[in-house]
Amino acid sequence: MNNHEYFIARCIELAKNGFGTTYPNPVVGSVIVYDGEIIGEGWHRKAGEPHAEVNAIRSVKDPSVLDKATIYVSLEPCSHFGKTPPCSDLIIENKIPNVVIGTVDSNIKVAGNGIKRLKEAGANVIVGILEKECHELNQRFFTFHEKKRPYIILKWAQTQDGFIAPLEKKEQKPVWITNSYSRQLVHKWRAEEQAILVGTQTVIDDNPQLNARDWNGNNPIRIVIDQNNRIPKTAHVFDNQDKTIVFSKNKAMLASENIIYESIDFQQNIAQQIVERLYQHQIQSIIIEGGAQTLQTFIDANLWDEARVFIGNSQFGNGIKAPKLNTSPSKKEKIGTDELLIIRNYD
């Protein structure tokens, strides 16, 4: 790893602190280097607040050296006025002569204009350091802008013998397959994604809250499929605690505080209709947690980017079979007694 890669890697580390809080903006990290040492660093913390480059520049104790420094940033500095002024202008104003960028911003509002502006001002600009890693950092942002749909994560837990739930249960709550560490990790993931989706039967059987109560972060927007409005109004998903979007075939359902109804044609491609509506709602990422039929619907439509599959240390003997994926895991890791498989639907 050379110096440029080392400092961009630090930008990526910093950027990850913004997962779950920057929507609709990307996560971005930045460091400022003078004489081989980091003298300032920052990341974008929340939409509407200062961007990574602003926080990095503000953190420099001796601004007089900025005109001899190098600024590193994981994503191309913006060149447009949004809720905050353009970062490319700030770099130019501070006379920072060298700019090293991980990857270009594909958002039509930026798309190379930040780089162009910096070069026109006389800055020495290098682009494409750890480009693959920087692009992967913002898969959600890029997928939304390039594919016009959210980044889709599938998640489920299955037993050693391939079941995700028993055929029958005594109480209206989940039957846990994984350990407490895996369950807390799922709540961390929920806090990182913009929305969470489940099908009708999962809500009826488990009455889930679909929040991130076991992690410090934002609760995701709840997305529920309820074709025939079978979910009782006493269910947690209707508690008005968090924004909830319900996909139904009934156009006559009345929305209430925090509850939005969307009507779709359940005789057509359900998954495609849902992701198109979620794009209209400006939702950049979603984690789909069940049930088996809902997960398989998105798999069969090839509308998924990543699957996170837990294999617990138990067996049911029989039950509801786990979804079928014909893709090999790109990564496996142990979480106590559980095994986590990461499966990707992209190169």
C-alpha positions in Angstrom: 0.0 0.0 0.0 1.5 3.3 -1.1 1.0 6.7 0.7 -2.0 7.7 -1.4 -3.7 4.3 -0.7 -2.9 4.6 3.0 -4.6 8.0 3.3 -7.6 7.1 1.2 -8.0 3.9 3.3 -8.2 6.3 6.3 -10.9 8.3 4.5 -12.9 5.1 4.0 -12.6 4.3 7.7 -13.9 7.8 8.6 -16.7 7.7 6.1 -18.2 4.5 7.6 -19.0 6.5 10.8 -21.8 8.1 8.7 -23.7 4.9 7.8 -27.4 5.4 8.4 -27.3 9.1 9.1 -26.3 10.8 5.8 -29.3 9.8 3.6 -29.9 11.0 0.9 -26.2 12.0 0.8 -23.4 9.5 0.3 -21.0 8.6 3.2 -17.6 10.5 2.7 -14.4 10.7 4.6 -11.5 13.2 4.2 -8.0 13.7 5.6 -5.5 16.6 5.1 -1.8 15.7 5.0 1.2 18.0 5.4 4.8 16.8 5.3 3.6 13.2 5.5 1.5 13.6 8.6 -2.3 13.9 9.0 -3.1 17.3 10.3 -6.9 17.2 9.8 -9.7 14.8 9.2 -13.4 14.6 9.1 -16.5 12.8 7.7 -20.0 13.7 6.7 -22.1 13.1 9.8 -25.6 14.0 8.7 -27.6 15.4 5.7 -27.8 19.1 5.9 -24.6 19.4 8.1 -21.1 20.1 6.8 -19.5 17.7 4.4 -16.4 15.7 5.1 -14.0 18.2 3.4 -15.4 21.1 5.5 -15.0 19.1 8.8 -11.4 18.1 7.8 -10.4 21.7 6.9 -12.0 23.0 10.1 -10.0 20.5 12.2 -6.6 21.8 11.0 -5.0 23.7 13.9 -2.6 25.7 11.7 -4.5 26.8 8.5 -1.3 28.6 7.3 0.1 25.3 6.0 -3.0 24.4 3.9 -1.5 26.0 0.8 1.3 23.4 1.0 -0.9 20.4 2.0 -2.8 17.6 0.2 -6.5 16.9 0.8 -7.7 13.3 0.4 -11.3 12.5 -0.1 -13.1 9.2 -0.7 -15.6 10.7 -3.2 -15.4 13.6 -5.6 -16.0 16.9 -3.9 -19.4 18.4 -4.7 -19.6 21.4 -7.1 -23.2 22.5 -6.6 -25.2 24.4 -3.9 -27.4 22.1 -1.9 -28.1 22.5 1.8 -24.4 23.4 2.0 -22.0 25.3 -0.3 -19.8 23.4 -2.8 -16.8 21.7 -1.3 -14.7 22.2 -4.4 -15.0 26.0 -3.8 -13.9 25.6 -0.2 -10.8 23.7 -1.3 -10.0 26.4 -3.9 -10.6 29.2 -1.3 -8.1 27.6 1.1 -5.5 27.3 -1.7 -5.0 23.5 -1.1 -2.7 22.6 -4.1 -3.1 18.8 -4.2 -6.4 16.8 -4.2 -6.5 13.0 -4.2 -9.9 11.5 -4.9 -11.0 7.9 -4.4 -13.8 7.8 -7.0 -15.9 10.1 -9.2 -19.5 10.9 -8.0 -22.0 9.6 -10.6 -24.8 11.8 -9.3 -25.8 14.0 -12.2 -25.4 17.1 -10.0 -21.7 16.4 -9.6 -20.4 13.8 -12.2 -16.9 15.1 -12.8 -17.8 18.8 -12.4 -16.0 19.0 -9.0 -12.8 17.6 -10.5 -13.2 20.0 -13.5 -13.6 23.0 -11.2 -10.5 22.1 -9.1 -8.3 21.5 -12.2 -9.4 24.8 -13.7 -8.4 26.6 -10.5 -4.9 25.0 -10.9 -5.1 22.2 -8.4 -3.1 19.0 -9.0 -5.9 16.4 -9.0 -5.4 12.6 -8.8 -8.5 10.4 -9.2 -9.0 6.6 -8.8 -7.1 5.7 -5.6 -8.7 2.5 -4.1 -11.5 3.2 -6.6 -13.2 -0.2 -6.1 -13.2 0.1 -2.3 -14.5 3.7 -2.5 -17.2 2.7 -4.9 -18.3 -0.2 -2.7 -18.4 2.2 0.3 -21.3 4.0 -1.5 -23.0 1.1 -3.2 -26.3 2.3 -1.8 -25.9 5.8 -3.3 -24.5 4.6 -6.6 -27.2 1.9 -7.0 -29.9 4.5 -6.3 -28.6 7.0 -8.9 -27.5 4.5 -11.6 -30.2 1.8 -11.4 -33.0 4.0 -10.2 -33.8 1.7 -7.3 -32.7 1.1 -3.7 -29.7 -1.1 -2.8 -31.3 -4.4 -1.7 -30.0 -6.6 1.1 -31.6 -9.9 1.8 -31.3 -11.2 5.3 -32.5 -14.4 7.0 -31.5 -17.0 9.6 -31.8 -20.7 8.9 -31.2 -23.9 10.9 -28.5 -26.5 10.1 -31.1 -28.5 8.2 -32.3 -25.5 6.1 -35.5 -24.1 7.8 -36.2 -20.5 8.7 -39.2 -21.2 11.0 -41.2 -24.1 12.5 -44.5 -25.1 10.9 -46.3 -24.3 14.1 -45.6 -22.2 17.2 -47.4 -21.4 20.4 -46.7 -17.6 20.7 -46.9 -14.6 18.3 -43.2 -13.9 18.4 -40.1 -15.1 16.5 -38.5 -18.4 17.2 -34.8 -17.5 17.5 -32.4 -19.5 15.4 -29.3 -17.3 16.1 -27.5 -16.2 19.2 -27.7 -12.8 20.9 -24.6 -11.5 19.2 -26.0 -12.1 15.8 -29.3 -10.5 16.7 -27.5 -7.4 17.9 -25.6 -7.3 14.7 -28.9 -7.3 12.8 -30.0 -4.3 14.7 -26.7 -2.5 13.8 -27.5 -3.3 10.1 -31.0 -1.9 10.5 -29.6 1.3 11.8 -27.3 1.5 8.7 -30.1 1.0 6.1 -32.8 3.4 5.2 -35.7 0.9 5.2 -36.7 -2.6 6.3 -39.2 -4.8 4.5 -41.2 -7.8 5.5 -44.2 -9.7 4.1 -47.7 -10.2 5.5 -47.2 -13.5 7.2 -44.1 -12.4 9.1 -46.1 -9.6 10.7 -49.0 -11.9 11.5 -46.8 -14.7 12.9 -44.1 -12.6 14.7 -45.6 -9.1 15.3 -42.1 -7.6 14.9 -41.2 -4.0 15.8 -38.8 -3.7 12.9 -36.6 -1.2 14.7 -33.0 -0.9 15.9 -33.7 -1.0 19.6 -30.6 -3.1 20.4 -28.2 -0.6 18.7 -27.6 3.2 19.0 -28.9 4.7 15.7 -31.8 5.6 13.6 -34.8 3.3 13.1 -35.4 2.3 9.5 -38.6 3.2 7.6 -40.8 0.1 7.8 -42.1 -1.4 4.6 -44.9 -4.0 4.8 -46.5 -6.0 2.1 -50.2 -6.6 3.0 -52.1 -7.4 -0.2 -55.6 -8.0 1.4 -55.1 -5.8 4.5 -55.0 -8.9 6.8 -52.6 -7.4 9.3 -54.4 -6.3 12.5 -54.3 -2.6 13.4 -53.0 -3.6 16.8 -49.7 -4.8 15.2 -46.5 -3.0 16.1 -46.0 -1.9 12.5 -49.1 0.3 13.0 -48.0 1.9 16.2 -47.0 5.3 14.5 -43.6 5.2 16.2 -41.8 5.2 12.8 -42.7 6.0 9.2 -44.3 2.9 7.6 -45.3 2.3 4.0 -47.8 -0.5 3.3 -48.2 -2.1 -0.1 -51.7 -3.2 -0.7 -54.1 -3.8 -3.6 -56.8 -1.6 -1.9 -56.6 2.0 -3.0 -59.3 3.0 -0.4 -57.1 2.6 2.7 -56.8 5.8 4.6 -53.3 6.9 5.6 -52.7 8.2 9.1 -49.8 9.8 10.9 -46.6 8.0 9.8 -48.6 5.4 7.8 -48.6 5.6 4.0 -50.5 3.2 1.7 -49.3 2.3 -1.8 -51.5 0.4 -4.2 -49.9 -2.1 -6.6 -51.0 -4.8 -9.0 -50.3 -8.1 -7.3 -50.9 -10.0 -10.6 -47.8 -8.3 -12.1 -44.1 -8.2 -11.1 -44.5 -7.4 -7.4 -40.8 -6.9 -6.6 -40.3 -4.5 -9.5 -43.3 -2.4 -8.6 -42.2 -2.1 -5.0 -38.6 -1.0 -5.9 -40.0 1.6 -8.3 -42.2 3.0 -5.6 -39.4 3.0 -3.1 -37.3 5.0 -5.6 -40.1 7.5 -5.8 -39.9 7.8 -2.0 -36.2 8.5 -2.3 -35.3 5.3 -0.4 -31.7 4.4 -1.2 -31.3 1.1 0.7 -33.5 -1.6 2.1 -33.0 -4.8 4.1 -35.5 -7.5 3.5 -35.9 -9.8 6.5 -38.7 -12.2 5.5 -40.6 -14.2 5.2 -39.4 -17.0 2.9 -42.0 -16.2 0.1 -41.1 -12.5 0.2 -37.4 -13.1 0.0 -37.9 -15.6 -2.8 -40.0 -13.1 -4.8 -37.0 -10.7 -4.9 -34.5 -13.5 -5.6 -36.6 -14.8 -8.5 -36.9 -11.2 -9.9 -33.1 -10.9 -9.6 -33.8 -7.7 -7.5 -31.1 -8.0 -4.8 -27.5 -6.9 -4.4 -26.4 -8.7 -1.3 -27.6 -11.6 0.9 -26.6 -12.0 4.6 -27.5 -15.5 5.7 -27.1 -16.8 9.3 -26.8 -20.5 9.9 -27.7 -21.2 13.6 -26.5 -24.1 15.7 -29.9 -25.9 15.8 -32.2 -28.2 13.8 -36.0 -28.2 13.4 -36.5 -31.5 11.6 -39.2 -29.9 9.5 -40.6 -26.4 9.0 -40.7 -23.6 6.5 -37.8 -24.0 4.1 -35.2 -21.2 3.6 -35.1 -19.3 0.3 -33.0 -20.8 -2.5 -30.0 -18.9 -3.8 -27.8 -20.4 -6.5 -24.8 -18.1 -5.8 -21.8 -19.1 -3.7 -20.8 -17.0 -0.7 -18.0 -14.5 -1.1 -17.3 -14.4 2.6 -18.0 -16.6 5.7 -17.4 -15.7 9.3 -18.2 -17.2 12.7 -20.2 -15.3 15.3 -20.1 -17.4 18.3 -22.0 -20.6 17.5 -23.5 -19.1 14.3 -22.0 -18.9 10.8 -22.7 -15.8 8.7 -22.6 -16.1 4.9 -22.2 -13.0 2.7 -23.4 -13.5 -0.8 -23.1 -10.8 -3.5 -25.1 -10.4 -6.7 -22.5 -8.2 -8.3 -18.8 -8.4 -9.2 
